[in-house]
Amino acid sequence: SVPLLHIATVAENKADEQFLEQLKAIILQHLDNPQLDGEFIADALNISRPTLYRKIKAVSELTIHELINLTRLKKAAELLAEGKYRVFEVSYITGFSSPNHFNRSFFKQFGVSPTGYVKKSGKSGAQ
C-alpha cells in the first residue's frame, strides 16, 4: 500500500466520494483522540452506528477501525516525510496509544518502520 494514496479512490460515485471525504475530514479533525471510534464518528455525521457501518461496507472493503487506522497512518507518513517531528511525536499527533503500537501498525501497513520511512524520504532531523 502506498503511504500517501488518497482514501477516496475507493468511491464509485459522487455520493460515496462525498461520504468518504466527510468521514476523512472528521477523522483528521480528531486524529489525536485515541478514543476516536465508530460511535464518535456516527455522532459527528449525525447517523446511527449501523448506518455508518453499512455505508462504509458499501463503499470500502475496510471496517471503520481499519479506515481510522489507515487515515492515521497516511497522515503519519505525511508528517514523517516533512521531517519536522520525531517518530514518537508523530505517534501522539496521530492518536496512537503508544509509540510501540504506532511502530507496529506503521510497519504492518507499509512494510517499513517509521524510522526507515524517514530515511527513505531523505529527511534528516527526525529520529
Buried (B, 14 or more C-beta within 10 A) or exposed (E): EEBEEEBBEBBEEEEBBEBBBEBBEBBEEBBEEEEBEBEBBBEBBEBEBEEBBEBBEEBBEBEBEEBBBBBBBBBBBEBBBBBEBBBBBBBBBBBBEEBEEBBEBBBEBBEBBBBEBBBEBEBEEBE
